[in-house]
Amino acid sequence: MPPSVALAAATLWWRELVRFYRYRSRVVGALGTPLVFWLLLGAGIGKSFRVDPPGGGTSYLTYFFPGTALLVVLFTSIFCMMSVIEDRREGFLQSVLVAPVGPAGLVLGKVAGGATLAALQGLVFVLLAPLTGIPLRLTSLLLVAGWLFLISVGLTALGFAVAWRLDSTQGFHAVVNLFLIPMWLLSGALFPAAGASEWIRWLMRVNPLTYAMGGLRQLLYWPQPAAGVEGPSLAVSLAVTVSFALLTLLAAFRLASQPTTT
């Protein structure tokens, strides 16, 4: 990577971090909303939902915990990539594109900044795992941190690709809610695939977030099995999640490289 592109990407990465934490409402929305979902759904469903692995059952609060961590990452990625639309409106985006670094530095800086923020927010929530009975170890925490960053890269790059062609934050939210939230709902975050209808199980199998969710659940319990919940193997989860991140990154690079009239 040319030094000029690396410098531009690092500068934009730092700008994303500073800008996000200046807007406290975004921080509260990205972390607080999933936390409220977790508490209300967990307490509301309570004992009506139970996973029964050998050796004891799992409460819904415990089962839903990894899914909430994934939701934190998803929300933060969404909030971060709204800056693409805001930067275009303010003229900052155009000034970066005409600079010698081109779109490569822009995409790398934006995605790296958003992914760092999303992974950090998710990791803060993961620290609550012992409250649910999940034994958080140093090894599993490090593995989860890396996994969250990998998921964040894919989701942030996807958010960048979606935001690139839009000119309003309202439209961005509408498009994101149309397919990203259903992807999360069908990832195994709310319910296991075993009890779902056949067509729902099929949708879950082709959903890349199912594998992100499966890997996260397994790494939280590492090296023990993940609370008896069946899911894709860690190797398959890793392959699909890496592929998803690479494909969304390539899409972001391709879109940013195309001429735009906005």
Buried (B, 14 or more C-beta within 10 A) or exposed (E): EEEBBBBBBBBBBBBBBEBBEEEEEBBEBBBEBBBEBBEEBBEEBEEEBEBEEEEEEBBBBBBBBBBBBBBBBBBBBBBBBBBBBEBBEEEBBEEBBEEEBBBBBBBBBBBBBBBBBBBBBBBEBBEBBEEBEBEBBEEBBEBBBEBBBBBBBBBBBBBBBBBBBBEEBEBBEEBBEEEBBEBBBBBBBBBBBEEBEEEBBEBBEEBBBBBBBBBBBBBBBBEEEBBBBEBBEBEEBBBBBBEBBEBBBEBBBEBBEEEBEE
